[in-house]
Amino acid sequence: MSIEISREIEARLAAEARRRGISVEALLEGFISDRVALTHQAQPELPVWHLGASALHRRDLYNDVG
């Protein structure tokens, strides 16, 4: 796979990878992994409420159902 990026971005990625002592591919993989981790943290888990033994139906709440 290949992507097109500007020479400036390519140089910045290469410099950051050299600074960290890793390959550009490993740097990008780390960025992606960090992003995935943040995405999963940002979505709070909704609470589950167990309010009874059975589900409610419209007929349980309204008188317009026969």
C-alpha positions as CSV (number, residue, x, y, z in Angstrom):
1,M,0.0,0.0,0.0
2,S,1.2,3.5,-0.6
3,I,-0.1,6.9,0.3
4,E,0.9,10.3,-1.0
5,I,2.0,12.9,1.5
6,S,3.9,16.1,1.2
7,R,7.7,16.2,1.5
8,E,7.3,18.3,4.6
9,I,5.2,15.7,6.3
10,E,7.4,12.9,5.2
11,A,10.4,14.8,6.6
12,R,8.6,15.4,9.9
13,L,7.6,11.7,10.2
14,A,11.2,10.6,9.5
15,A,12.6,13.0,12.0
16,E,10.2,11.9,14.7
17,A,10.9,8.3,14.0
18,R,14.7,8.9,14.2
19,R,14.3,10.8,17.4
20,R,12.4,7.8,18.9
21,G,14.8,5.3,17.4
22,I,12.1,3.4,15.5
23,S,11.0,3.0,11.9
24,V,8.5,5.3,10.3
25,E,6.2,2.3,9.9
26,A,6.4,1.6,13.7
27,L,5.8,5.3,14.4
28,L,2.6,5.3,12.3
29,E,1.5,2.0,13.9
30,G,1.9,3.6,17.3
31,F,-0.1,6.6,16.2
32,I,-2.9,4.4,15.0
33,S,-2.9,2.2,18.1
34,D,-3.1,5.3,20.3
35,R,-6.0,6.7,18.3
36,V,-7.9,3.4,18.6
37,A,-7.3,3.3,22.3
38,L,-8.6,6.9,22.7
39,T,-11.7,6.1,20.6
40,H,-12.6,3.2,22.8
41,Q,-12.1,5.3,26.0
42,A,-14.2,8.1,24.7
43,Q,-17.3,6.0,24.4
44,P,-18.7,5.5,27.9
45,E,-20.5,2.3,28.5
46,L,-24.2,2.8,29.1
47,P,-25.7,1.4,32.3
48,V,-28.0,-1.6,32.1
49,W,-31.1,-1.4,34.3
50,H,-33.0,-4.5,35.1
51,L,-36.4,-3.2,36.0
52,G,-38.5,-6.3,36.2
53,A,-39.0,-9.8,34.9
54,S,-40.4,-9.0,31.5
55,A,-40.4,-6.3,28.9
56,L,-43.0,-3.5,28.9
57,H,-45.4,-3.4,26.0
58,R,-47.4,-0.4,24.7
59,R,-50.6,-2.0,26.0
60,D,-49.0,-1.9,29.5
61,L,-48.7,1.9,29.3
62,Y,-51.6,3.2,27.2
63,N,-55.3,2.4,27.0
64,D,-55.6,3.0,23.2
65,V,-54.4,-0.6,22.4
66,G,-57.1,-3.2,22.4
